């Protein structure tokens, strides 16, 4: 069996081997080193430049914009050259050689080029607005993924703290059990409670890993980094804008409404183009002939007679399409008002719930657990009451995290509905 040895490789191979080894070590070090936590604005900056779906849509927009160049093109002239009897002499034959040069060009009437260009520009505007709307959807998904990861981090930290605190209590009660202060039944019931905290920690680790991978996928990473980290406020802020302010913002900035309006402009331009295509386009031709020793010139004008086909069907179709685009604009406006209303109700409701936990229930649950721990250790509280206090504190903190998450999602939904950033 042959074995490869870098020391026996050819001289020209050694730099390549060293470079590959250095690259491998660098990638391994990057995968193991802790990443600098990113804020939400930093994550969004990466998404806007590296998200593959957005890059694909941006490339498609450039292709649509290139059609403006084609729409502005004028009709090319035609050049025709032919000859007859070219092997005969110029004199002494009944049919001497003859050459003919012809140049012709069709002249468009009805401002066809203008309406083509207007339709192409409106289509570009519509595609650009659709790209913005696609970006709005992706940014909303990224914000949700960011919030999910932030909440997953907080849930893991909470599970780890709860597990560590309960381990301390279990150690204290193990000493009490060994000293004969509590019975075997009480100690084993306490020990069984440990399983719930260990399960919480394991589930939180899985949730954090899944949220981390999902967020990195939106950021265009080809392979998730297990050390990827983010930082942000878990407690949601209060918004100062009213519902009317949000509606005005949405009507001014929503890209789906802009796309519908651009589509209406394109439809109007297509109506005018359809009528322009019904006009007659003459073709003017100039001709130079040489037959033997004789020269001559001439011209002709070709005018189609639009007796039957005057583009009637396309005219009617374009009118109906323009009417449909007008309905699309109205539907987009109505959808904006509905989106704002639904998101506002969700935000106000979830904000009230999260404020209750943040301002009252969390501290109260901690006080109840602290008093229950002291009372149980002093023998003044039954085990079942102490376990209930532990469970109530765990449930309250998890409900608080869920309320924070729901409020953040509602804020992101309001930002999605308005098409703007509501939180810096």
Buried (B, 14 or more C-beta within 10 A) or exposed (E): EEEEEEEEEEEEEEEEEEEEEEEEEEEEEEEEEEEEEBEBEEBBEBBBEEBEBBEEBBEEBEEBBEBBEEBEEEEEEEEEEEEEBEEBEEEEEEEBBBBBBBBBBBEBEBBBBBBBBBBBBBBBBBBBBBBBBBBBBBBBBBBBBBBBBBBBBBBBEBBBEBBEBBEEBBEBBBEBBEEEEBEEEBBEBBEEBBEBBEEBBEBBBEBBBBBBBBBBBBBBBEEBBEEBEBEBEBEBEEBEBEBEEBBBBBBEBBBBBBBBBBBBBBBBBBBBBBBBBBBEBEBBBBBBBBBBEEEEEEEEEEEEEEEEEBBEEBBEBBBEBBEEBBEBBEEBBEBBBEBBBBBBEBBEEBBEBBBBBBEEBBEEBEEBBEEBBEBBBEEEBEBEEBBBBBEBBBEBBBBBBBBBBBBBBBBBBBBBBBBBEBBE
